[in-house]
């Protein structure tokens, strides 16, 4: 009798309908809900960028407070010891690492000293900026896959000239609805940027001193 019961359960499982797939709209909604639910966060970003045969590796500590206060400290890799603070607008304040650290700078946000190798600015670092970008892109196609508590959206932009030459973007959300990994591709499957996000803590208390460098 026990064998018959197990067999019957297996037959029922085989006949069950598969879980409904997640749409890109649902994926974005999951990300949006997570973003709306936080006021502050801090995390570690491990980033690698490729450009014209060169590679740039960096590890950032990011601290963010809505609406636009963002601090990035380079804690590993190229530019280690540098720090920058942005609180909206087109300027960033901070300093470079090493023996230049005593020299405080006030720069345009697009100045090469204040950007990554591919020209990414501090304003593009927060999760909210990634969400806004994804919502603004006109996608040729999107696909969402779910594997446990990881939700992956793969998007093909309709016009790569509007996405700095990126022809495919793959972003993975974790169980909390916030990104855990991002990969941008340019050309024929060539990686342009890869980032992972770890040690994410939301709604933490960030003292006023956070925004002074």
C-alpha positions, -999 to +999 in steps of 0.1 A: +000+000+000+029+024+008+044+017-026+011+024-043+008+057-024+043+068-035+036+058-071+003+078-071+021+109-057+047+106-084+021+104-111+003+135-098+036+154-097+044+144-133+010+157-144+012+190-125+015+222-145+049+239-143+052+271-124+043+301-145+074+319-158+083+353-145+079+382-170+103+411-173+076+434-159+073+411-128+111+410-125+113+448-126+084+450-101+104+428-077+134+451-081+113+482-077+096+469-045+130+461-029+143+495-039+112+513-026+116+495+007+150+509+016+162+544+026+199+536+030+222+507+022+258+497+022+275+469+002+307+457-014+310+459-052+336+437-069+340+451-105+359+442-136+358+463-167+374+456-202+383+483-227+405+481-258+424+451-245+429+465-210+413+453-178+405+472-147+398+454-114+383+473-084+366+466-052+343+493-039+326+499-006+294+518-014+272+537+011+240+553-002+212+574+013+181+585-006+176+606-025+211+610-039+238+608-013+265+583-024+299+575-012+324+551-029+357+540-014+380+519-035+392+493-010+410+470-035+425+470-070+432+500-092+430+533-073+429+517-039+426+543-012+406+567-033+372+580-020+344+601-035+311+615-024+283+627-046+251+643-034+234+651-066+243+675-094+273+673-117+302+675-092+319+650-070+343+656-041+370+632-029+406+623-030+429+598-048+447+570-030+483+568-019+505+599-014+479+620-032+452+613-005+458+646+014+448+666-018+410+670-018+393+674-052+361+689-064+356+676-099+330+673-127+313+640-123+326+629-157+362+638-151+384+608-159+398+609-124+363+605-110+352+577-133+360+540-140+380+530-170+348+528-191+337+562-180+311+551-154+303+577-128+295+575-091+259+585-100+256+552-119+267+531-089+236+529-067+210+502-073+184+528-080+204+540-110+206+505-124+168+502-120+161+535-137+184+525-166+167+491-170+133+508-171+144+534-196+160+511-222+138+500-251+144+463-252+144+442-284+139+411-262+140+400-226+140+367-209+137+359-172+147+326-156+143+316-119+167+293-102+158+290-065+161+324-050+180+339-080+160+358-106+179+364-138+169+389-165+187+388-199+179+418-221+189+427-256+187+464-263+170+475-295+196+502-301+231+496-286+241+532-295+217+542-267+234+518-242+271+528-247+276+499-271+262+472-248+244+446-268+233+423-240+228+428-202+223+400-177+213+410-141+206+386-113+184+396-083+187+378-050+161+367-026+158+402-013+150+416-047+183+435-050+211+428-075+237+402-067+254+401-101+256+420-134+273+413-167+273+436-197+284+424-232+295+443-262+302+429-297+300+391-303+297+379-267+326+400-254+322+409-217+325+447-211+317+448-174+311+423-146+301+432-111+290+412-080+274+428-050+279+413-015+276+422+022+244+441+014+229+458+044+198+478+040+183+506+062+215+510+082+223+542+101+249+563+082+264+591+103+268+626+088+305+620+087+299+595+059+295+624+035+328+641+044+361+630+028 
